[in-house]
Amino acid sequence: MTKSETNADELRESVRRHYTGSALAVVEASGAGCGPCCGSEGKAEGLASEGGALFYDAVQREALPDAAVLASLGCGNPTAVTELAEGETVLDLGSGGGIDVILSARRVGPAGKAYGLDMTDEMLALARDNAAKAGVANVEFLKGLIEEVPLPEGSVDVVISNCVINLSTDKATVFAEIARVLRPGGRLGVSDIVAEDRLSAAERAERGSYVGCVAGALSRTEYIAGLEAAGFEDICVRFTHEFADGMHAAIVQANKPRQARGRQ
Ligand SMILES: C[S@@+](CC[C@H](N)C(=O)[O-])C[C@H]1O[C@@H](n2cnc3c(N)ncnc32)[C@H](O)[C@@H]1O
């Protein structure tokens, strides 16, 4: 194993440990506030000190189990910016406590399906419990890595994700996996932390930790280039709010072409 593979593995394990702690904090102290949230460390404290639930409107929150709202650790609301139609199949990368999976499952209805994918056992247990409490049956939570999605090629209409891609140690592979599982014409709608282009990797790391969703964030230009390299089109990265100097919560949207490039 090379040194960089070892570093990537160690980083991923630190991410897993952090979010295991978040899931256990929600289970053990339901009602006492969220666990260590995405962006709740260092200079990025302002982002998610109330948890990711503040990005959901009152109607959405009231229709969810308390633990699903409490466990929300995102930096936006990908379900608010993603068109979903009845009967569609949705995949949420890094589904955490399941909030976006439950909301998506309701929107695609009984003929559709919402998958959540997460690597942390404690988050998966919390999400399954939340989905059962919410009474949604058209959901399935899968254990796995967003760098190795356990679904077949072309099996998903829409991929969503909320504050997770910045945590990946291999973002090019994540983008390639999203392109693989989406059907031709499929859509991507993501909330994530994105840096202004002027910030170097070292400057991003000064603004917050890796597990807190800051140090691993791509710049806007890197995000667009990564999605282009994976074959996406109609790419849009829109900053929604700044929470540290030059670091923003952002909405990222893109489409997989209906036909493979060169055959249009
Ligand atoms: C910041 S939380 C966001 C959870 C959820 N999307 C939300 O909005 O509440 C990050 C989640 O992504 C999961 N995660 C991080 N890196 C992952 C990876 N490489 N593969 C699969 N899951 C990952 C963590 O276990 C955690 O549940």
The ligand as a MOL file (V3000), in Angstrom:
LIG
                    3D

  0  0  0     0  0            999 V3000
M  V30 BEGIN CTAB
M  V30 COUNTS 27 29 0 0 0
M  V30 BEGIN ATOM
M  V30 1 C -22.0320 15.6780 7.1830 0
M  V30 2 S -22.8560 14.1430 7.3390 0 CHG=1
M  V30 3 C -24.2520 14.4670 6.2770 0
M  V30 4 C -25.3620 13.4920 6.4810 0
M  V30 5 C -26.6530 13.8040 5.7040 0
M  V30 6 N -26.4020 13.9160 4.2840 0
M  V30 7 C -27.3470 15.0310 6.2190 0
M  V30 8 O -27.5700 15.9670 5.4610 0
M  V30 9 O -27.6640 15.0530 7.4080 0 CHG=-1
M  V30 10 C -21.8330 13.0700 6.3370 0
M  V30 11 C -22.3310 11.6350 6.1860 0
M  V30 12 O -21.6250 11.0370 5.0980 0
M  V30 13 C -21.1240 9.7660 5.4700 0
M  V30 14 N -19.8820 9.5720 4.6900 0
M  V30 15 C -18.7780 10.3500 4.6980 0
M  V30 16 N -17.8720 9.9120 3.8120 0
M  V30 17 C -18.4140 8.8230 3.2090 0
M  V30 18 C -17.9660 7.9230 2.1860 0
M  V30 19 N -16.7600 8.0740 1.6330 0
M  V30 20 N -18.7760 6.9290 1.8020 0
M  V30 21 C -20.0090 6.7720 2.3850 0
M  V30 22 N -20.4790 7.5800 3.3580 0
M  V30 23 C -19.6990 8.6070 3.7660 0
M  V30 24 C -20.9230 9.8520 6.9790 0
M  V30 25 O -20.9700 8.5760 7.5720 0
M  V30 26 C -22.0770 10.7560 7.3980 0
M  V30 27 O -23.2390 10.0210 7.6760 0
M  V30 END ATOM
M  V30 BEGIN BOND
M  V30 1 1 1 2
M  V30 2 1 2 3
M  V30 3 1 2 10
M  V30 4 1 3 4
M  V30 5 1 4 5
M  V30 6 1 5 6
M  V30 7 1 5 7
M  V30 8 2 7 8
M  V30 9 1 7 9
M  V30 10 1 10 11
M  V30 11 1 11 12
M  V30 12 1 11 26
M  V30 13 1 12 13
M  V30 14 1 13 14
M  V30 15 1 13 24
M  V30 16 1 14 15
M  V30 17 1 14 23
M  V30 18 2 15 16
M  V30 19 1 16 17
M  V30 20 1 17 18
M  V30 21 2 17 23
M  V30 22 1 18 19
M  V30 23 2 18 20
M  V30 24 1 20 21
M  V30 25 2 21 22
M  V30 26 1 22 23
M  V30 27 1 24 25
M  V30 28 1 24 26
M  V30 29 1 26 27
M  V30 END BOND
M  V30 END CTAB
M  END
